[in-house]
């Protein structure tokens, strides 16, 4: 398998890595609760788990 004959410089590696950028998460407002949340993720509001505006699970009472 071929290997590089000489080491690549740090500048050359840095040029390649300039395209990797962190992006901010997309925020949405839930239609049922009106709360802000990350898109395509379930979120908890008042002890209930919501996804796509519907209740998926509720917190069980402690006995």
N, CA, C and O atoms as a Tinker XYZ file with bonds, in Angstrom:
   252  protein
     1  N      0.842000   -1.171000    0.000000    73     2
     2  CA     0.000000    0.000000    0.000000    64     1     3
     3  C      0.894000    1.243000    0.000000    63     2     4     5
     4  O      1.823000    1.321000    0.803000    81     3
     5  N      0.638000    2.207000   -0.873000    73     3     6
     6  CA     1.506000    3.391000   -0.950000    64     5     7
     7  C      1.375000    4.295000    0.270000    63     6     8     9
     8  O      0.288000    4.482000    0.816000    81     7
     9  N      2.494000    4.841000    0.676000    73     7    10
    10  CA     2.560000    5.774000    1.794000    64     9    11
    11  C      3.275000    7.038000    1.351000    63    10    12    13
    12  O      4.084000    6.993000    0.424000    81    11
    13  N      2.994000    8.175000    1.998000    73    11    14
    14  CA     3.686000    9.407000    1.617000    64    13    15
    15  C      5.182000    9.315000    1.918000    63    14    16    17
    16  O      5.591000    8.771000    2.944000    81    15
    17  N      5.981000    9.854000    1.013000    73    15    18
    18  CA     7.433000    9.806000    1.186000    64    17    19
    19  C      7.890000   10.788000    2.251000    63    18    20    21
    20  O      8.804000   10.505000    3.026000    81    19
    21  N      7.231000   11.964000    2.278000    73    19    22
    22  CA     7.585000   12.981000    3.271000    64    21    23
    23  C      6.348000   13.391000    4.057000    63    22    24    25
    24  O      5.214000   13.200000    3.617000    81    23
    25  N      6.597000   13.955000    5.224000    73    23    26
    26  CA     5.523000   14.413000    6.104000    64    25    27
    27  C      4.852000   15.658000    5.521000    63    26    28    29
    28  O      5.529000   16.533000    4.980000    81    27
    29  N      3.517000   15.738000    5.631000    73    27    30
    30  CA     2.806000   16.953000    5.209000    64    29    31
    31  C      3.010000   18.035000    6.260000    63    30    32    33
    32  O      3.083000   17.738000    7.453000    81    31
    33  N      3.102000   19.278000    5.826000    73    31    34
    34  CA     3.286000   20.390000    6.759000    64    33    35
    35  C      2.012000   20.643000    7.563000    63    34    36    37
    36  O      0.924000   20.226000    7.166000    81    35
    37  N      2.159000   21.337000    8.709000    73    35    38
    38  CA     0.994000   21.676000    9.538000    64    37    39
    39  C      0.066000   22.625000    8.793000    63    38    40    41
    40  O     -1.155000   22.542000    8.931000    81    39
    41  N      0.634000   23.514000    8.014000    73    39    42
    42  CA    -0.180000   24.470000    7.257000    64    41    43
    43  C     -1.061000   23.737000    6.239000    63    42    44    45
    44  O     -2.216000   24.104000    6.026000    81    43
    45  N     -0.506000   22.711000    5.623000    73    43    46
    46  CA    -1.271000   21.962000    4.632000    64    45    47
    47  C     -2.456000   21.239000    5.291000    63    46    48    49
    48  O     -3.549000   21.188000    4.726000    81    47
    49  N     -2.230000   20.683000    6.486000    73    47    50
    50  CA    -3.309000   20.021000    7.214000    64    49    51
    51  C     -4.363000   21.032000    7.648000    63    50    52    53
    52  O     -5.560000   20.754000    7.575000    81    51
    53  N     -3.919000   22.209000    8.101000    73    51    54
    54  CA    -4.842000   23.244000    8.564000    64    53    55
    55  C     -5.718000   23.749000    7.419000    63    54    56    57
    56  O     -6.895000   24.044000    7.629000    81    55
    57  N     -5.166000   23.852000    6.222000    73    55    58
    58  CA    -5.952000   24.282000    5.066000    64    57    59
    59  C     -7.092000   23.295000    4.794000    63    58    60    61
    60  O     -8.201000   23.705000    4.452000    81    59
    61  N     -6.819000   22.015000    4.944000    73    59    62
    62  CA    -7.827000   21.001000    4.705000    64    61    63
    63  C     -8.923000   21.064000    5.772000    63    62    64    65
    64  O    -10.095000   20.828000    5.479000    81    63
    65  N     -8.536000   21.384000    7.015000    73    63    66
    66  CA    -9.480000   21.375000    8.125000    64    65    67
    67  C    -10.309000   22.659000    8.233000    63    66    68    69
    68  O    -11.208000   22.728000    9.072000    81    67
    69  N    -10.039000   23.666000    7.420000    73    67    70
    70  CA   -10.789000   24.918000    7.528000    64    69    71
    71  C    -12.258000   24.750000    7.163000    63    70    72    73
    72  O    -13.080000   25.593000    7.523000    81    71
    73  N    -12.598000   23.690000    6.464000    73    71    74
    74  CA   -13.975000   23.495000    6.030000    64    73    75
    75  C    -14.848000   22.860000    7.102000    63    74    76    77
    76  O    -16.073000   22.851000    6.978000    81    75
    77  N    -14.220000   22.318000    8.174000    73    75    78
    78  CA   -14.985000   21.711000    9.260000    64    77    79
    79  C    -15.418000   22.808000   10.211000    63    78    80    81
    80  O    -14.585000   23.395000   10.902000    81    79
    81  N    -16.719000   23.094000   10.254000    73    79    82
    82  CA   -17.229000   24.165000   11.097000    64    81    83
    83  C    -18.356000   23.639000   11.970000    63    82    84    85
    84  O    -19.135000   22.782000   11.554000    81    83
    85  N    -18.431000   24.157000   13.170000    73    83    86
    86  CA   -19.540000   23.807000   14.060000    64    85    87
    87  C    -20.746000   24.650000   13.669000    63    86    88    89
    88  O    -20.630000   25.853000   13.437000    81    87
    89  N    -21.887000   24.014000   13.601000    73    87    90
    90  CA   -23.117000   24.723000   13.250000    64    89    91
    91  C    -24.029000   24.799000   14.466000    63    90    92    93
    92  O    -24.062000   23.882000   15.286000    81    91
    93  N    -24.751000   25.873000   14.575000    73    91    94
    94  CA   -25.710000   26.020000   15.673000    64    93    95
    95  C    -26.909000   25.114000   15.420000    63    94    96    97
    96  O    -27.336000   24.933000   14.280000    81    95
    97  N    -27.438000   24.554000   16.484000    73    95    98
    98  CA   -28.595000   23.670000   16.364000    64    97    99
    99  C    -29.826000   24.470000   15.936000    63    98   100   101
   100  O    -30.001000   25.616000   16.350000    81    99
   101  N    -30.674000   23.866000   15.110000    73    99   102
   102  CA   -31.896000   24.518000   14.649000    64   101   103
   103  C    -32.953000   24.427000   15.749000    63   102   104   105
   104  O    -33.230000   23.348000   16.272000    81   103
   105  N    -33.536000   25.575000   16.090000    73   103   106
   106  CA   -34.510000   25.659000   17.171000    64   105   107
   107  C    -35.912000   25.813000   16.576000    63   106   108   109
   108  O    -36.107000   26.529000   15.593000    81   107
   109  N    -36.882000   25.129000   17.187000    73   107   110
   110  CA   -38.287000   25.231000   16.774000    64   109   111
   111  C    -39.155000   25.549000   17.978000    63   110   112   113
   112  O    -38.738000   25.390000   19.125000    81   111
   113  N    -40.357000   25.996000   17.701000    73   111   114
   114  CA   -41.350000   26.232000   18.752000    64   113   115
   115  C    -42.385000   25.119000   18.660000    63   114   116   117
   116  O    -42.966000   24.884000   17.601000    81   115
   117  N    -42.611000   24.433000   19.783000    73   115   118
   118  CA   -43.572000   23.336000   19.815000    64   117   119
   119  C    -44.986000   23.889000   19.703000    63   118   120   121
   120  O    -45.339000   24.854000   20.382000    81   119
   121  N    -45.789000   23.277000   18.847000    73   119   122
   122  CA   -47.155000   23.763000   18.623000    64   121   123
   123  C    -48.067000   23.485000   19.819000    63   122   124   125
   124  O    -49.006000   24.243000   20.062000    81   123
   125  N    -47.807000   22.420000   20.561000    73   123   126
   126  CA   -48.666000   22.062000   21.690000    64   125   127
   127  C    -48.345000   22.883000   22.936000    63   126   128   129
   128  O    -49.257000   23.358000   23.612000    81   127
   129  N    -47.057000   23.057000   23.247000    73   127   130
   130  CA   -46.672000   23.723000   24.500000    64   129   131
   131  C    -46.183000   25.148000   24.298000    63   130   132   133
   132  O    -46.207000   25.948000   25.233000    81   131
   133  N    -45.741000   25.472000   23.093000    73   131   134
   134  CA   -45.210000   26.807000   22.830000    64   133   135
   135  C    -43.773000   26.983000   23.293000    63   134   136   137
   136  O    -43.260000   28.102000   23.291000    81   135
   137  N    -43.113000   25.897000   23.690000    73   135   138
   138  CA   -41.731000   25.972000   24.169000    64   137   139
   139  C    -40.755000   25.809000   23.018000    63   138   140   141
   140  O    -41.059000   25.185000   22.002000    81   139
   141  N    -39.564000   26.388000   23.203000    73   139   142
   142  CA   -38.497000   26.248000   22.218000    64   141   143
   143  C    -37.772000   24.934000   22.483000    63   142   144   145
   144  O    -37.555000   24.554000   23.634000    81   143
   145  N    -37.394000   24.230000   21.386000    73   143   146
   146  CA   -36.661000   22.973000   21.518000    64   145   147
   147  C    -35.848000   22.732000   20.261000    63   146   148   149
   148  O    -36.063000   23.378000   19.235000    81   147
   149  N    -34.909000   21.793000   20.347000    73   147   150
   150  CA   -34.094000   21.424000   19.194000    64   149   151
   151  C    -34.950000   20.593000   18.252000    63   150   152   153
   152  O    -35.682000   19.703000   18.686000    81   151
   153  N    -34.855000   20.889000   16.955000    73   151   154
   154  CA   -35.686000   20.188000   15.963000    64   153   155
   155  C    -35.372000   18.694000   15.932000    63   154   156   157
   156  O    -34.237000   18.277000   16.160000    81   155
   157  N    -36.393000   17.906000   15.648000    73   155   158
   158  CA   -36.294000   16.454000   15.486000    64   157   159
   159  C    -35.777000   15.762000   16.740000    63   158   160   161
   160  O    -35.125000   14.721000   16.656000    81   159
   161  N    -36.069000   16.341000   17.905000    73   159   162
   162  CA   -35.696000   15.735000   19.187000    64   161   163
   163  C    -36.891000   15.837000   20.129000    63   162   164   165
   164  O    -37.598000   16.845000   20.139000    81   163
   165  N    -37.108000   14.804000   20.909000    73   163   166
   166  CA   -38.157000   14.841000   21.920000    64   165   167
   167  C    -37.706000   15.777000   23.038000    63   166   168   169
   168  O    -36.510000   15.891000   23.304000    81   167
   169  N    -38.658000   16.450000   23.696000    73   167   170
   170  CA   -38.309000   17.352000   24.785000    64   169   171
   171  C    -39.329000   17.214000   25.920000    63   170   172   173
   172  O    -40.487000   16.860000   25.697000    81   171
   173  N    -38.867000   17.503000   27.146000    73   171   174
   174  CA   -39.701000   17.379000   28.332000    64   173   175
   175  C    -40.299000   18.730000   28.678000    63   174   176   177
   176  O    -39.597000   19.741000   28.695000    81   175
   177  N    -41.600000   18.749000   28.956000    73   175   178
   178  CA   -42.295000   19.954000   29.378000    64   177   179
   179  C    -43.330000   19.559000   30.426000    63   178   180   181
   180  O    -44.226000   18.762000   30.149000    81   179
   181  N    -43.205000   20.118000   31.629000    73   179   182
   182  CA   -44.128000   19.856000   32.737000    64   181   183
   183  C    -44.268000   18.361000   33.033000    63   182   184   185
   184  O    -45.372000   17.880000   33.289000    81   183
   185  N    -43.160000   17.630000   32.999000    73   183   186
   186  CA   -43.171000   16.214000   33.333000    64   185   187
   187  C    -43.667000   15.295000   32.223000    63   186   188   189
   188  O    -43.830000   14.096000   32.450000    81   187
   189  N    -43.909000   15.830000   31.033000    73   187   190
   190  CA   -44.369000   15.018000   29.910000    64   189   191
   191  C    -43.345000   15.104000   28.788000    63   190   192   193
   192  O    -42.712000   16.139000   28.583000    81   191
   193  N    -43.193000   13.999000   28.067000    73   191   194
   194  CA   -42.263000   13.937000   26.955000    64   193   195
   195  C    -43.034000   14.183000   25.664000    63   194   196   197
   196  O    -43.965000   13.442000   25.348000    81   195
   197  N    -42.652000   15.223000   24.911000    73   195   198
   198  CA   -43.325000   15.596000   23.671000    64   197   199
   199  C    -42.431000   15.313000   22.471000    63   198   200   201
   200  O    -41.213000   15.482000   22.532000    81   199
   201  N    -43.059000   14.878000   21.377000    73   199   202
   202  CA   -42.375000   14.732000   20.098000    64   201   203
   203  C    -43.386000   15.006000   19.003000    63   202   204   205
   204  O    -44.456000   14.397000   18.975000    81   203
   205  N    -43.056000   15.911000   18.108000    73   203   206
   206  CA   -43.943000   16.338000   17.014000    64   205   207
   207  C    -45.286000   16.841000   17.530000    63   206   208   209
   208  O    -46.321000   16.606000   16.906000    81   207
   209  N    -45.272000   17.538000   18.677000    73   207   210
   210  CA   -46.469000   18.141000   19.226000    64   209   211
   211  C    -47.397000   17.191000   19.948000    63   210   212   213
   212  O    -48.484000   17.591000   20.365000    81   211
   213  N    -46.995000   15.942000   20.107000    73   211   214
   214  CA   -47.843000   14.965000   20.789000    64   213   215
   215  C    -47.126000   14.412000   22.013000    63   214   216   217
   216  O    -45.899000   14.326000   22.037000    81   215
   217  N    -47.901000   14.038000   23.032000    73   215   218
   218  CA   -47.338000   13.454000   24.245000    64   217   219
   219  C    -46.937000   12.020000   23.934000    63   218   220   221
   220  O    -47.754000   11.213000   23.491000    81   219
   221  N    -45.660000   11.717000   24.172000    73   219   222
   222  CA   -45.144000   10.376000   23.925000    64   221   223
   223  C    -45.138000    9.568000   25.211000    63   222   224   225
   224  O    -45.467000    8.382000   25.204000    81   223
   225  N    -44.763000   10.207000   26.320000    73   223   226
   226  CA   -44.719000    9.514000   27.608000    64   225   227
   227  C    -44.977000   10.512000   28.718000    63   226   228   229
   228  O    -44.676000   11.699000   28.590000    81   227
   229  N    -45.540000   10.015000   29.808000    73   227   230
   230  CA   -45.785000   10.849000   30.981000    64   229   231
   231  C    -44.991000   10.286000   32.143000    63   230   232   233
   232  O    -44.733000    9.084000   32.217000    81   231
   233  N    -44.608000   11.170000   33.045000    73   231   234
   234  CA   -43.846000   10.757000   34.217000    64   233   235
   235  C    -44.781000   10.013000   35.167000    63   234   236   237
   236  O    -45.860000   10.502000   35.504000    81   235
   237  N    -44.351000    8.816000   35.598000    73   235   238
   238  CA   -45.170000    8.017000   36.511000    64   237   239
   239  C    -45.089000    8.593000   37.910000    63   238   240   241
   240  O    -44.025000    9.055000   38.322000    81   239
   241  N    -46.205000    8.576000   38.661000    73   239   242
   242  CA   -46.165000    9.093000   40.038000    64   241   243
   243  C    -45.312000    8.207000   40.934000    63   242   244   245
   244  O    -45.274000    6.988000   40.761000    81   243
   245  N    -44.622000    8.827000   41.901000    73   243   246
   246  CA   -43.774000    8.096000   42.837000    64   245   247
   247  C    -44.646000    7.571000   43.972000    63   246   248   249
   248  O    -45.438000    8.316000   44.548000    81   247
   249  N    -44.498000    6.289000   44.290000    73   247   250
   250  CA   -45.317000    5.688000   45.353000    64   249   251
   251  C    -44.503000    5.449000   46.581000    63   250   252
   252  O    -45.023000    4.950000   47.579000    81   251
